Amino acid sequence: MFIIFQLKDKILDFLTQLFLYLKINLPILLENPQNISKAKIINPTNFFTIFPRRTLKVVVSPHYDDLAFSLGGTITSFSRYNMEIDDLIVFSRTTYTKDNPGHSGGSKIEKNVSTQRLLEEKNMTNLLKNIKISTMGLTDSPTRGVKNIVSLENEEKHQSLPDLEKILLPILKSKIEQGEQLFFPLAICGHIDHILVRHLAEKLLSTNISFKSYPQIIFYEDLPYAVLATKKDQEQTDKIIKKLNLEPLLVPINYKYKLKLIKSYPSQITILTAYLIISWSHNLKRIYQNNNCLERIYIPKKSLKL
């Protein structure tokens, strides 16, 4: 029986590796090199101009795992350069696991799952250094009873959560004033919790805060949603990028170490999803014709001169 399970795991691993190869090399990828917008490459000569060494990096994550999935490679570089990182989890109360996608349960299930997910986040951060976890204690959208959690219609509706803005906006504004760099999701595919968090960044950008000479509000591509985005999803993302007047930057990453971080979340994803997330970095490598796997971030134009 043990041999059968081992064989099953090897077959699954082979299939996911094959899927990754096809995903990277078939011409039906989500983006085409001829249609991609130009982007500057972050390299050793400009890395510390964009990311000052002594500046705290605050990743505003809607949920546990968003940092590792979306920015794992970039955060690994920060850790390697001994930069301080704050993994700020906004919606840290949840009942979701891949085995309980319906979010059934109650307060007991919520407590158990939230504890389990915090433990997984700690396992991820233990693979890095100079990183702390902060939790805001807010409840995620399915546990709040929200329907149509991931939908482009969420962008068209006025979405607000008074407690979120009341609690977080003053904190984030203070961080900006202290010179810290904040990372927010673009909310690709319209996950309601990601939209709510992005709205915080939009409010910060519309205030009279005096920003530093380096980017302090940075947006990241939500994964795995970016991989699964349809043409309509991408069109909506392009509208957001245009509205916020953003420009892309490319961060070379170590995809093997990012994969190691991603595998810290067995309650959330299968190995197939892990490779799907990594395939995005390979896809960016191909379309930008770079020698490295990449993560793509966005900053307000004119917030930095390279």
C-alpha positions as CSV (number, residue, x, y, z in Angstrom):
1,M,0.0,0.0,0.0
2,F,2.8,2.4,0.9
3,I,4.5,1.7,-2.5
4,I,1.2,2.5,-4.3
5,F,1.0,5.9,-2.5
6,Q,4.6,6.6,-3.4
7,L,3.9,5.7,-7.0
8,K,0.8,7.9,-7.0
9,D,2.8,10.9,-5.8
10,K,5.4,10.4,-8.4
11,I,2.8,10.2,-11.2
12,L,1.2,13.4,-9.9
13,D,4.5,15.1,-9.8
14,F,5.3,14.0,-13.3
15,L,1.9,15.3,-14.6
16,T,2.3,18.7,-12.9
17,Q,5.8,19.0,-14.3
18,L,4.4,18.2,-17.8
19,F,1.7,20.7,-17.3
20,L,4.2,23.3,-16.3
21,Y,6.3,22.6,-19.4
22,L,3.3,22.8,-21.7
23,K,2.0,26.0,-20.0
24,I,5.4,27.7,-20.6
25,N,6.0,26.5,-24.1
26,L,2.7,26.3,-25.9
27,P,1.8,29.5,-27.9
28,I,-1.6,29.8,-26.3
29,L,-0.2,31.6,-23.2
30,L,-2.1,34.4,-21.6
31,E,0.2,37.1,-23.0
32,N,2.0,37.6,-26.2
33,P,5.4,39.3,-26.5
34,Q,4.2,41.5,-29.3
35,N,1.4,42.9,-27.1
36,I,3.1,43.3,-23.8
37,S,3.8,46.7,-22.4
38,K,7.5,47.6,-21.9
39,A,8.8,47.3,-18.3
40,K,12.0,48.2,-16.6
41,I,14.1,45.4,-15.1
42,I,15.2,45.8,-11.5
43,N,18.9,44.8,-11.3
44,P,21.7,45.1,-8.8
45,T,22.5,48.6,-9.9
46,N,19.1,50.0,-9.2
47,F,17.7,47.6,-6.6
48,F,18.4,49.8,-3.6
49,T,17.2,52.9,-5.4
50,I,13.8,51.3,-5.7
51,F,13.9,49.4,-2.4
52,P,16.0,51.4,0.1
53,R,17.8,49.0,2.4
54,R,16.7,50.5,5.7
55,T,13.1,51.0,4.7
56,L,10.5,48.6,6.3
57,K,8.6,46.6,3.6
58,V,4.9,46.1,4.5
59,V,3.0,43.6,2.4
60,V,-0.7,44.3,2.9
61,S,-2.1,40.8,2.3
62,P,-5.8,40.2,2.1
63,H,-5.3,36.6,3.4
64,Y,-2.7,34.2,4.7
65,D,-0.6,32.9,1.7
66,D,-1.0,36.0,-0.6
67,L,2.5,37.2,0.2
68,A,4.1,33.9,-0.7
69,F,2.0,33.3,-3.8
70,S,2.2,36.8,-5.3
71,L,5.5,38.2,-4.0
72,G,7.5,35.2,-2.7
73,G,10.4,35.8,-5.0
74,T,10.7,39.6,-4.2
75,I,10.3,39.0,-0.5
76,T,13.1,36.4,-0.6
77,S,15.4,39.0,-2.1
78,F,14.4,41.5,0.7
79,S,15.2,38.8,3.3
80,R,18.5,38.0,1.6
81,Y,19.5,41.7,1.9
82,N,18.6,41.7,5.6
83,M,15.6,44.1,5.0
84,E,12.8,44.2,7.5
85,I,9.5,42.9,6.3
86,D,6.0,43.1,7.8
87,D,3.6,40.4,6.6
88,L,0.3,42.2,7.4
89,I,-2.7,39.9,7.1
90,V,-6.0,41.8,6.9
91,F,-8.7,39.1,6.8
92,S,-7.1,36.6,9.3
93,R,-10.4,35.0,10.4
94,T,-11.5,32.3,8.0
95,T,-13.1,28.9,7.7
96,Y,-11.6,28.2,4.2
97,T,-9.5,25.2,3.3
98,K,-9.3,23.2,0.1
99,D,-11.2,20.4,1.9
100,N,-13.8,22.9,3.2
101,P,-14.4,25.2,0.2
102,G,-18.0,25.9,1.3
103,H,-16.8,27.6,4.4
104,S,-19.2,25.4,6.5
105,G,-18.7,25.2,10.2
106,G,-19.1,27.9,12.9
107,S,-17.1,29.7,15.5
108,K,-15.2,26.5,16.5
109,I,-14.3,25.7,12.9
110,E,-13.3,29.3,12.3
111,K,-11.0,29.3,15.3
112,N,-9.4,26.0,14.3
113,V,-8.9,26.9,10.6
114,S,-7.6,30.4,11.4
115,T,-5.1,28.8,13.8
116,Q,-4.1,26.3,11.2
117,R,-3.6,29.0,8.6
118,L,-1.5,31.1,10.9
119,L,0.7,28.1,11.6
120,E,1.2,27.6,7.9
121,E,2.1,31.3,7.5
122,K,4.7,30.9,10.3
123,N,6.1,27.9,8.6
124,M,6.6,30.0,5.5
125,T,8.2,32.9,7.3
126,N,10.5,30.5,9.1
127,L,12.1,29.9,5.7
128,L,13.1,33.6,5.6
129,K,14.6,36.1,8.0
130,N,13.7,39.6,9.3
131,I,10.0,39.0,8.7
132,K,7.2,39.3,11.2
133,I,3.5,38.5,10.9
134,S,0.8,41.1,11.9
135,T,-2.9,40.1,11.9
136,M,-5.8,42.6,11.8
137,G,-8.4,40.0,13.0
138,L,-11.0,40.8,10.3
139,T,-13.3,38.1,8.9
140,D,-12.9,37.1,5.2
141,S,-15.7,37.6,2.7
142,P,-17.1,34.0,2.6
143,T,-17.2,33.8,6.3
144,R,-19.0,37.2,6.3
145,G,-21.6,35.6,4.0
146,V,-20.7,37.4,0.8
147,K,-21.8,35.8,-2.4
148,N,-19.9,36.0,-5.8
149,I,-16.6,36.4,-4.0
150,V,-14.5,36.4,-7.2
151,S,-16.3,38.4,-10.0
152,L,-15.7,41.3,-12.2
153,E,-19.0,42.7,-11.1
154,N,-17.4,43.4,-7.7
155,E,-15.4,46.2,-9.4
156,E,-18.6,47.9,-10.7
157,K,-20.3,47.9,-7.3
158,H,-19.3,50.4,-4.5
159,Q,-17.6,48.1,-2.1
160,S,-16.7,49.3,1.4
161,L,-16.1,47.8,4.8
162,P,-16.2,50.6,7.5
163,D,-14.2,48.6,10.1
164,L,-11.5,48.0,7.5
165,E,-11.0,51.7,6.6
166,K,-11.5,52.9,10.2
167,I,-8.9,50.5,11.6
168,L,-6.3,50.3,8.8
169,L,-6.2,53.7,7.0
170,P,-4.7,55.6,9.9
171,I,-2.1,52.9,10.4
172,L,-1.2,52.8,6.8
173,K,-1.0,56.6,6.5
174,S,1.3,56.7,9.5
175,K,3.6,54.0,7.8
176,I,3.8,56.1,4.7
177,E,4.7,59.2,6.7
178,Q,7.5,57.2,8.4
179,G,8.9,56.3,5.0
180,E,7.8,52.7,4.8
181,Q,7.0,50.9,1.5
182,L,3.6,49.4,1.2
183,F,2.6,46.6,-1.2
184,F,-1.0,46.1,-2.2
185,P,-2.9,43.6,-4.5
186,L,-4.2,44.7,-7.9
187,A,-7.3,42.5,-7.3
188,I,-7.0,40.7,-10.6
189,C,-10.2,38.7,-11.3
190,G,-12.2,40.8,-8.8
191,H,-11.8,39.0,-5.5
192,I,-13.9,41.2,-3.2
193,D,-11.4,41.1,-0.3
194,H,-8.5,42.0,-2.6
195,I,-10.6,44.9,-4.0
196,L,-11.2,46.2,-0.5
197,V,-7.5,46.2,0.2
198,R,-6.6,47.9,-3.1
199,H,-9.1,50.6,-2.3
200,L,-7.0,51.5,0.8
201,A,-4.1,52.1,-1.5
202,E,-6.3,54.3,-3.8
203,K,-7.4,56.4,-0.8
204,L,-3.8,56.8,0.3
205,L,-2.8,58.0,-3.2
206,S,-5.6,60.5,-3.2
207,T,-4.6,62.1,0.1
208,N,-2.2,65.0,0.7
209,I,0.6,62.8,2.0
210,S,4.1,63.8,1.0
211,F,5.7,60.8,-0.5
212,K,9.5,60.1,-0.5
213,S,11.7,60.0,-3.5
214,Y,11.3,56.3,-3.8
215,P,8.0,54.3,-4.5
216,Q,6.0,53.9,-1.3
217,I,2.8,52.4,-2.7
218,I,3.5,49.4,-4.9
219,F,1.0,47.0,-6.4
220,Y,1.5,43.3,-7.0
221,E,-0.2,40.8,-9.3
222,D,-2.5,38.4,-7.4
223,L,-1.6,34.8,-7.9
224,P,-2.9,32.3,-8.8
225,Y,-5.6,34.6,-10.2
226,A,-3.3,36.3,-12.8
227,V,-2.7,32.9,-14.3
228,L,-6.4,32.1,-14.6
229,A,-7.4,35.6,-15.8
230,T,-9.7,35.7,-18.9
231,K,-9.5,38.4,-21.6
232,K,-12.2,40.4,-19.7
233,D,-10.3,40.0,-16.5
234,Q,-7.1,41.4,-18.1
235,E,-9.1,44.3,-19.7
236,Q,-10.4,45.2,-16.3
237,T,-6.9,45.1,-14.8
238,D,-5.6,47.3,-17.6
239,K,-8.3,49.8,-16.7
240,I,-7.1,49.9,-13.1
241,I,-3.5,50.3,-14.1
242,K,-4.5,53.2,-16.4
243,K,-6.7,54.8,-13.8
244,L,-4.0,54.7,-11.2
245,N,-1.3,55.8,-13.7
246,L,0.9,52.8,-13.0
247,E,4.0,51.5,-14.7
248,P,5.4,47.9,-14.5
249,L,8.7,46.9,-13.0
250,L,10.2,43.4,-13.3
251,V,11.9,41.7,-10.3
252,P,14.2,38.7,-11.1
253,I,13.5,35.9,-8.7
254,N,14.7,32.4,-7.6
255,Y,11.6,30.4,-8.6
256,K,12.8,27.3,-6.9
257,Y,12.9,29.0,-3.5
258,K,9.6,30.7,-4.2
259,L,8.1,27.2,-4.8
260,K,9.5,26.1,-1.5
261,L,7.6,29.0,0.2
262,I,4.4,28.2,-1.7
263,K,4.5,24.6,-0.5
264,S,4.0,25.8,3.1
265,Y,0.2,25.9,2.6
266,P,-1.1,22.3,2.3
267,S,-4.5,23.2,3.6
268,Q,-5.0,25.7,0.7
269,I,-3.5,24.3,-2.5
270,T,-2.5,21.1,-4.3
271,I,0.9,20.7,-5.9
272,L,-0.8,21.4,-9.2
273,T,-1.8,24.9,-8.0
274,A,1.8,25.4,-6.7
275,Y,3.2,24.8,-10.2
276,L,0.5,26.9,-11.8
277,I,1.7,29.8,-9.7
278,I,5.3,29.2,-10.6
279,S,4.4,29.0,-14.2
280,W,3.5,32.7,-14.2
281,S,7.1,33.6,-13.4
282,H,8.3,31.4,-16.3
283,N,5.7,33.0,-18.5
284,L,7.0,36.5,-17.7
285,K,10.5,35.3,-18.4
286,R,9.4,34.2,-21.8
287,I,7.4,37.3,-22.8
288,Y,10.0,39.7,-21.6
289,Q,12.8,37.5,-23.1
290,N,14.8,37.7,-19.9
291,N,17.3,35.1,-18.5
292,N,15.5,35.0,-15.1
293,C,12.1,34.1,-13.9
294,L,10.3,37.2,-12.9
295,E,7.6,38.8,-10.7
296,R,5.9,41.9,-12.0
297,I,5.0,44.8,-9.7
298,Y,3.5,48.3,-10.5
299,I,4.4,51.7,-9.2
300,P,2.8,55.1,-9.8
301,K,4.5,56.8,-12.7
302,K,7.0,59.6,-11.8
303,S,7.3,58.1,-8.3
304,L,10.8,57.1,-9.3
305,K,13.4,58.1,-11.9
306,L,15.6,55.3,-13.2
